[in-house]
Amino acid sequence: MSTPLLAQRRCGVLLHPTSLPGQGYCGDFGDDARRFVDLITGAGLSIWQVLPLGPTHRDGCPYQSFSVHAGSPDLIDLHWLAHHKWLSPAQARAGMADRGAKREALNLACEVFFQQAESAPDAPMVKAYREFLERADFWLEDYVRFHAFRHSEQQRSWTEWPRGLRDRDPRVCDALAVELTRQTTRLRFRQFVFDCQWRELREYANDRGVLLFGDIPIYVHLESADVWAHQEMFDLDEVGRPVTVTGVPPDYFCAEGQLWGNPQYNWQLMRDTGFHWWLQRFDSAAKQFDIARIDHFRALQAYWEIPASATSAREGHWVEAPGRELLQAVRSNYPELKLVAENLGSITAEVEALRKEFGLPGMLILQFAFDGSPDNPYLNHLHTTGDIVYTGTHDNDTTLGWFESLDAATRAKVYAYYGNPTEPMPWMLIHQAMASPANTAIIPWQDFLGLDGHHRMNTPGSTEGNWRWRFDWSQVPGDLQKHISDMLAASDRQPP
């Protein structure tokens, strides 16, 4: 589990693909994604941190997905389907209006694809489809059945489905799957298209020296194919309802703590089965990304367990987890997998010891550095080469928004610590990230664009208005590439 990719000085950018510009209702893997790769390549940036890419619930949060293995159909580029003659250009344009229109366009493309497959079963894309089914066999059938069954049950929670479906009685599930063949075929096709497009985009980025940096969300949503298909791996009662749920105690993100509500794991069974369920997750991450971050890494050492009946995260308590055994299994099975630990929140010496034992880079957030403590680990002079420095993350305000929200005394401390530079925010903090001893620096795209708090991506502990931000090409200054390139040269972060 060594990390040679992070052993030299470099810089990257943080942007979820839904935030890309374009004509559709959200960003996708189309021409604007490649234009973005070209832009950051021209600036000398060599990492694109994309966050999770899974199919989301209505709130759009990629950390609360319907599947830990599947991809979001929202990210599919419909023009790619037109290029393959599965849609007309007009159908592709019409499908960009909203999520429902895209689903209809994907259904049309699916029909054409299989019509063509009947007449040309050895065509390259038909072969690619069969190869995808083979690669995804361990998760795909559960995923398409879950979605098809959920639709047939009027989107009700799977815990409320008829007992045979809820408990996955093979006779009941197989019979309904036959009835819903058309729906499951469409769902398989969407995942095939997502897989093709992501592979092509990753190859495009890699060929230009850009590494794709993704995420492994630590928990999964109750309403997911993963929980329904592997109920024994979670702390559930006899009808599938959580006994204990996830969250975190009060911290600098949220004064009341956060009650996430995901079901807790049955760690004893995870251990007894050799962490097979987890190893499949790491396998998917290894196939999808060049670098993967373990979200909420501290839960691998100890997790905040909250009774399902609780109304506040404050009612939880810490429970030790078998993270060391899990990471040993990952190291044995995926010795070359490049992992990063999200070590933010209530971090203890035990958590840091576990991270360092496995040589995992941690995260250093400059916005967290100014609580007045001289030994604050986020202050630049305490940074280590093996970690990753950020101005902020997707869970923070933009750097300009953060700075504008500070009182005058704290603003003065920020400038005094950095020697009262003349640069305005956010460029002053970007410059300090570049100058950090940390070999890797990641800057949110909003900061490179100099945007204020109105352009924040996510506010932890809130459920409204998140995950919707998109930028526009008109917001990109004409001299941005040169500005970034000059900073990279001055801080020895030019691409290899």
C-alpha angles and dihedrals in degrees: 000000000000119000109217090153088068096043095092129059113268141140135225143178133243117222131139111226091238086067093062118110122251146118096277130086090264139008117280144178094279135106094308090059090055091044088054091051089050091049096051092041089054089052092051097250112146106183129061112193106202104173119218119336101198129129108277137211120243094285090064094229109152090202090064102055137163088233139015090212106037128084128234114259087209088075095055116115108226093198087066087060090051089051088057090049094244091116134024117242088250092053090049092052092047091051092060094070098090143328094281093051091050091052090052091049091050090051091053091049090049092056093050092046093055092043088056091044091058092057096037109028093165096052113130095248092047089053089047089053092053091048090051092052089053094049093046097041095112094062112010101080092050090049098049092044092049092053095043093047091046091053091049088052093054093254093297119157111273087238086069097048120111110285096254092056095039092052094039097240101189094220093052095042095045092050093050091045089058090053090049097045093124092054095045091048090054091049092051090050092053091053091048091053092047090050093050094048096046091049091051093048092047091050090049091052095042092050087058094048097260119134119211112229116196141171140250105205107218095221136037131220119258087230094062138108088241096062095039092049096043105032092151090064092063136065097255135145124238093282096045101263118137118259093192129015140200135259143114133258121248113301141149091291095056128008092209095045122241126277102202096172099211114144115261120241127257091235094179092061090042088058094043091054094050092254089285093155091053094045089057088055092052089047090056091048092050091053094046106041143034091218127019129197120214102225115222091006092180090074088070088066098035131344133209105246117199127185110250088235093057121116095199136041087230088078092069133096138202120267123186116245131204093243095139092057092046093051090048088055091049092049091050094049101034107026093162097047110122109222135181126196121226095216100174128126126032098004121177134191088258092056092049091047090055092048093049093045088064095038095241118163114238131208127261115196115197093199088064095054101087109071090118096257114129091210096051102142092219093065110108097240090059096051120118127218095239097058133080120245122210132180085215140324136237087275093056131076114258110276092251091048090047093050094047089053094055122099117247094258094055092046088054090051091053093053094041093053091053094046098261097285119195095228115111123232134303092022093056092060092041088054090052091050089052091050094049119117087235108110093220126051123185121191124192110240090236089064093051086052092048094236126166131229094286086077097056114138102207140004111202114231093027129097103194130082098004131134094018104101119121131174128222126223089237088067092063110095115228092237096046096105092052092044091054093042092053091051091049091051092049092050097041092246100125114136118270 
